[in-house]
Amino acid sequence: MQKMVYLSNSRDYTEQGDVNENKYFARLNEMLEHGWKVSHITPNTVAIDNANDPSRKESFSALILLEKDDNNK
């Protein structure tokens, strides 16, 4: 089985906290703890600037392909 996961550090920069509490990182970490393995990650990360809402600015975002054996659901 395969799943595509979006990873981003998009968050309110006025509240610097543990990056692992970020909803994108937390979801990926949970999947890795449940036996999912990284099959592929986009080689180039991108910066996404949102002029309308600076709190949505991303300095890191990537697509990650995860795999897990069907019998390990």
C-alpha positions in Angstrom: 0.0 0.0 0.0 1.2 3.5 -0.7 0.2 6.9 0.6 1.2 10.4 -0.4 1.9 12.8 2.5 2.4 16.6 2.4 5.0 17.9 4.8 5.2 21.6 5.6 6.4 23.9 8.4 3.5 26.3 7.8 2.6 27.7 11.2 2.3 30.9 13.1 5.9 32.2 13.4 5.0 34.3 16.5 4.7 31.0 18.4 8.0 29.1 18.0 7.4 25.7 19.4 8.5 22.1 18.9 8.4 21.5 15.1 7.2 17.9 15.8 3.9 19.4 17.2 3.2 20.8 13.7 0.2 19.0 12.3 2.0 17.9 9.2 5.1 16.6 11.0 3.0 15.0 13.8 1.0 13.0 11.2 4.1 11.8 9.4 5.8 10.8 12.6 2.7 8.8 13.7 2.7 7.0 10.4 6.4 6.2 10.7 5.8 4.8 14.2 3.1 2.5 12.7 5.4 0.9 10.3 5.2 3.1 7.2 8.5 3.6 5.4 9.6 6.5 3.2 9.8 5.3 -0.4 10.4 8.7 -2.0 10.6 12.4 -1.1 10.6 15.3 -3.5 14.3 16.2 -4.0 13.7 19.9 -4.1 11.9 21.7 -1.2 10.2 24.9 -2.1 9.5 28.2 -0.3 5.8 29.3 -0.6 5.2 32.9 0.2 1.6 34.0 1.0 1.4 37.8 0.7 -2.2 37.8 1.9 -1.5 35.9 5.1 2.2 35.9 6.3 1.4 33.3 9.0 0.8 30.8 6.1 4.3 31.3 4.7 6.2 28.1 4.3 10.0 27.8 4.1 9.8 24.0 3.8 7.3 21.8 2.0 7.7 18.5 0.3 5.6 15.5 -1.0 6.6 12.2 0.6 5.6 8.8 -0.7 5.2 6.2 2.1 4.8 2.5 1.7 3.6 -0.3 3.9 3.1 -4.0 3.2 -0.6 -4.8 2.8 -0.4 -7.5 5.5 0.9 -4.9 8.0 -2.2 -2.7 8.1 
